[in-house]
Amino acid sequence: MVTYEYWRQEWLKKPVLNGEKKVIQGVGPANISFFITVVSPEVDCCTEALKNIFEQYHGRLSQSLGWVFKDIGLIVVSQRMNQMSVDTITLNALSAGAKDIHFDDSDWISIYCPAHQLEQVKDILLLEDMVLYRAEIVPVPKDLFPIYAQADGLALVALMNQLVQLPYVYDIAADFQLEEKWLDQDNR
């Protein structure tokens, strides 16, 4: 099963953006909740563009979805930049207080910790001479809802693929999981 984490890896590679930061909440296909962080000097234009995109997929922007998500600490490191083995990075992260570690197909490693421990974990990793690409508090869904209908799954894949292309979308969380086979069926 695939979750929003599949696309989060693309956002994690984006440089830290300049401008006003705003969280936009929306409901997409199959009533899936979205928590989107945009950074832009023109956040009102971003909101209007996202509204139009969500409407293409029979969704809408909403104001009260915060209860569906919780905050968690996220630290992103590059194995190549740190010139450390995956085992060393994993050991350092776990020793510092990380609760979960995700590896993608490239060299990016996402280290998750409780939001209230982010600074502590970050400081310990820095003491281990690790180079941190990003360290921030991000939203994650409290629960993930499986998508069984192919039409809903394909619509979510298309929506996520469209969102990942937007330069002002800095991060996103959504409460779905869907079958991996639908990733290949999207007509990008």
C-alpha angles and dihedrals in degrees: 000000000000126000134184086280088080089066096034088073088066093051092047090062093056116102118250105275129224123229140057115332118220134172115222120192125203146165117231137181115331089017092285114169120234129196108192125184115204127186119195142125084240104048093157090061089049091053092052092048092050090048090056093047093050091049089055087063096043092259135120142206114258138190107213112052099107092105090065091063138053130201121251134175116253126191119181121201135174118227090209094050091049095044089216132127119255088247092055093048091047093049092047091049095048092045089052092054105269115159099195138013126199125196122198129201093268125049099283117117123193115207117196127198137159110289093240090056098049096104092045094050091044092051092049092050090049089052087055087058093249119157110228118207095189135359118180147122113268134179122252127183117258090218136016121222119211117234112217103167111087093214091056092045093051091046091052092049091050092047093049092047090052093048094050090059094057110102094211096052103100101175141350139194126189133175102234141102122194141175116283092225089072091065090070094046096060112108100225 
